[in-house]
């Protein structure tokens, strides 16, 4: 029996056919490590863990990688606010995230690459893009030229002309096009930086994932996954810079889960309307939280409420009770001594 996956790239369900069966290469975007993970992050972890488990159940050998972003504007800002070294900050929150994954019964990834461990690979990738005229240096920064990729917008279904019409460019902007995005940022005083052919600086967010995917798996992977909010611009930008560099399709299938909402608004740290995973684990078991996150189709919005968690706890308790009864009767069912009960199951 075939497995069908909804592919964001094509906008339809497709039969899943990996490049090199029975192996499946599966990459999920992880968090930016400057705070504790919230319920929206938990949904990403649990949903794609469930899909990964099903692929393994169907006989595939799944190579699963989930990254951590450990250098970013938000990390630097939080580090300065707390007066804590950015390395210590990211180490602390990455360790907390891994503890959350265990509590939610998420299978360990093959690896958890950190962006700062791939600076050399990012610089090599940027150099390829510059050589191919798909990127350019301006004011100490390096930008990707969106015009170099005619299919820009193919994942998000955004029209290039509409994006240009809706953009605003300041008088001092040094980009050739308002849609061009940064691959390498020149160093600012007091910020973490690495030496590069274009001067001291640090990577842009999008180039990080491309470098980690290509280093972990090669030019084309089977599944790239993440939250719906990453479709644009993050995953869109990953596609164009990766495919410009390699000339190959970056990912065969793109999977995205729906938002967790509170009163019809997306749960987010920026909105201040979030519960951390740890907030919930203080009251509910990891099994209950996982059950709650899986009760709605993964591409649909999931309305969050404590009442919903209470209901999930009750429903899970009923299922566990039923399982106990079935387990107790299982030897009788197997021997055929209780045919009537066996037929009902």
Beta strands, then each sheet from edge to edge (+ up, - down):
strand 1: 4-7
strand 2: 12-15
strand 3: 23-28
strand 4: 61-66
strand 5: 135-138
strand 6: 141-144
strand 7: 181-186
strand 8: 201-203
strand 9: 221-227
strand 10: 251-257
strand 11: 260-262
strand 12: 265-266
strand 13: 302-303
sheet 1: 1+ 2-
sheet 2: 4+ 3+ 9+ 10+
sheet 3: 5+ 6- 7+ 8-
sheet 4: 12+ 11- 13-
end
